Amino acid sequence: MDPKWNEDQPIYRQLRDRVITMILEDILGDGDALPSVRNVAAEYRLNPLTVLKGYQELVDEGLVEKKRGRGMFVTEGARKRLMKDERQKFIDVEWPKILETIERLGLSSEELLAKRGSAEGPENKND
């Protein structure tokens, strides 16, 4: 996890978002243990209650489960659910902005696909 914190958002929320990113990037998989509250608090010089609040949000969202005396673990299917949510968010929020820009600039699908092919490099052109 990145030790830099953004002043525009509560740290517990940033911590939650970082764990979600780790799940989405498959750094943390189903059944994997999250770093302990004490370790995260000590490593990043945070109040343990701040870490716990971030972790609790993940529990409340069903992405993490508490196992008494053992710690917190990524729930089964958490990445799949997050990917579904992120894809929908992209389609609903980001894609309309991108499409508007494409239309405003008068770009064609051929131009965009040609750019994609040149940006990938020869080893990835057959995706």
C-alpha positions as CSV (number, residue, x, y, z in Angstrom):
1,M,0.0,0.0,0.0
2,D,1.1,3.5,-0.8
3,P,1.9,5.5,2.4
4,K,0.8,8.8,0.8
5,W,-2.6,10.1,1.9
6,N,-4.8,12.5,0.1
7,E,-6.1,15.4,2.3
8,D,-9.4,15.6,0.4
9,Q,-10.7,12.3,1.7
10,P,-10.8,10.6,5.1
11,I,-7.8,8.2,5.6
12,Y,-10.1,5.3,6.6
13,R,-11.9,5.7,3.2
14,Q,-8.6,5.8,1.3
15,L,-7.4,2.7,3.2
16,R,-10.7,0.9,2.1
17,D,-10.1,2.0,-1.5
18,R,-6.6,0.7,-1.4
19,V,-7.7,-2.7,-0.2
20,I,-10.3,-2.7,-3.0
21,T,-7.6,-1.9,-5.5
22,M,-5.5,-4.8,-4.2
23,I,-8.5,-7.1,-4.6
24,L,-9.2,-5.9,-8.1
25,E,-5.6,-6.2,-9.1
26,D,-5.5,-9.8,-7.7
27,I,-2.9,-8.9,-5.1
28,L,-5.4,-10.1,-2.5
29,G,-7.5,-13.1,-3.6
30,D,-10.5,-15.0,-2.2
31,G,-9.7,-16.2,1.3
32,D,-6.5,-14.2,1.7
33,A,-5.9,-12.5,5.0
34,L,-5.7,-8.7,5.1
35,P,-2.7,-7.2,6.9
36,S,-3.5,-7.0,10.6
37,V,-4.9,-3.7,12.0
38,R,-1.9,-3.4,14.3
39,N,0.6,-3.9,11.5
40,V,-1.1,-1.4,9.2
41,A,-1.4,1.2,12.0
42,A,2.2,0.8,13.0
43,E,3.6,0.8,9.4
44,Y,1.7,3.9,8.3
45,R,1.6,5.6,11.7
46,L,-2.2,5.5,11.9
47,N,-4.6,5.2,14.8
48,P,-5.7,1.6,14.9
49,L,-9.3,2.8,15.1
50,T,-8.8,4.5,11.7
51,V,-7.6,1.2,10.2
52,L,-10.4,-0.7,11.8
53,K,-13.0,1.8,10.5
54,G,-11.7,1.3,6.9
55,Y,-11.7,-2.5,7.4
56,Q,-15.2,-2.4,8.8
57,E,-16.5,-0.7,5.7
58,L,-15.2,-3.6,3.7
59,V,-17.0,-6.0,6.1
60,D,-20.2,-4.0,5.8
61,E,-19.9,-4.3,2.0
62,G,-19.5,-8.0,2.2
63,L,-16.0,-8.0,0.7
64,V,-14.2,-9.0,3.8
65,E,-15.2,-11.2,6.7
66,K,-14.0,-11.3,10.3
67,K,-12.8,-14.5,11.7
68,R,-12.7,-14.2,15.4
69,G,-9.2,-14.5,16.8
70,R,-7.7,-15.0,13.3
71,G,-8.2,-11.7,11.5
72,M,-10.0,-10.5,8.4
73,F,-10.2,-12.3,5.1
74,V,-11.3,-11.5,1.6
75,T,-14.7,-13.2,1.0
76,E,-15.3,-15.7,-1.7
77,G,-16.2,-14.0,-5.0
78,A,-15.2,-10.5,-3.8
79,R,-13.1,-9.7,-6.9
80,K,-15.9,-10.9,-9.2
81,R,-18.4,-8.7,-7.5
82,L,-16.1,-5.7,-7.6
83,M,-15.3,-6.2,-11.3
84,K,-19.0,-6.3,-12.1
85,D,-19.5,-3.1,-10.1
86,E,-16.5,-1.3,-11.6
87,R,-17.5,-2.3,-15.1
88,Q,-21.0,-0.9,-14.6
89,K,-19.6,2.3,-13.1
90,F,-17.4,2.7,-16.1
91,I,-20.4,2.2,-18.5
92,D,-22.6,4.5,-16.5
93,V,-20.2,7.3,-15.5
94,E,-16.9,7.2,-17.5
95,W,-18.0,6.0,-20.9
96,P,-20.5,8.8,-21.6
97,K,-17.7,11.3,-20.9
98,I,-15.3,9.5,-23.2
99,L,-17.9,9.1,-25.9
100,E,-18.7,12.8,-25.7
101,T,-15.0,13.6,-26.2
102,I,-14.8,11.2,-29.2
103,E,-17.8,12.8,-30.8
104,R,-16.6,16.4,-30.1
105,L,-13.2,15.6,-31.7
106,G,-14.8,13.9,-34.7
107,L,-12.8,10.7,-34.2
108,S,-13.8,7.6,-36.1
109,S,-13.8,4.1,-34.7
110,E,-11.2,3.2,-37.4
111,E,-8.8,5.9,-36.1
112,L,-9.3,4.7,-32.5
113,L,-8.8,1.1,-33.4
114,A,-5.7,1.9,-35.5
115,K,-4.3,3.9,-32.5
116,R,-5.0,0.9,-30.2
117,G,-3.1,-1.4,-32.5
118,S,0.0,0.9,-32.7
119,A,-0.1,1.6,-28.9
120,E,-0.1,-2.1,-28.0
121,G,3.1,-3.1,-29.8
122,P,3.5,-6.1,-32.0
123,E,3.3,-8.7,-29.3
124,N,-0.3,-7.7,-28.3
125,K,-2.0,-7.1,-31.6
126,N,-3.9,-10.4,-31.7
127,D,-6.0,-9.7,-28.6
